[in-house]
C-alpha cells in the first residue's frame, strides 16, 4: 500500500546531531571491526 510521505522536519527538536558527526572515527574504533569490513 502506498503511504503519504512524511512531512519534512517531523522530528525537529527531538534529537541533536553533534558538530563532529562526520569526523573520521578514532583509530581504536576502526581497528575493533573485523578486517573484512574495513576495506
C-alpha positions in Angstrom: 0.0 0.0 0.0 1.2 3.5 -0.7 1.5 5.9 2.1 1.7 9.6 2.1 5.3 11.0 2.5 6.3 12.0 6.0 6.4 15.8 6.4 9.8 17.5 6.3 11.1 18.2 9.8 8.8 15.7 11.5 11.4 15.0 14.3 12.7 18.6 14.5 13.9 19.3 18.0 13.8 15.7 19.2 17.5 15.0 18.9 20.8 16.8 18.2 23.4 15.8 15.7 26.8 16.8 17.1 29.1 19.0 15.1 31.7 16.2 14.9 29.3 13.7 13.4 31.2 13.5 10.1 34.6 13.4 11.6 36.7 10.3 11.0 36.4 7.5 13.5 39.2 7.1 16.0 41.8 4.5 15.1 41.0 2.3 18.1 37.4 2.0 16.9 38.3 1.3 13.3 40.7 -1.5 14.4 37.9 -3.1 16.5 36.0 -4.1 13.3 36.8 -7.3 11.6 39.2 -6.8 8.6 36.5 -7.8 6.0 34.5 -4.7 6.9 37.4 -2.2 6.8 38.1 -2.2 3.1 
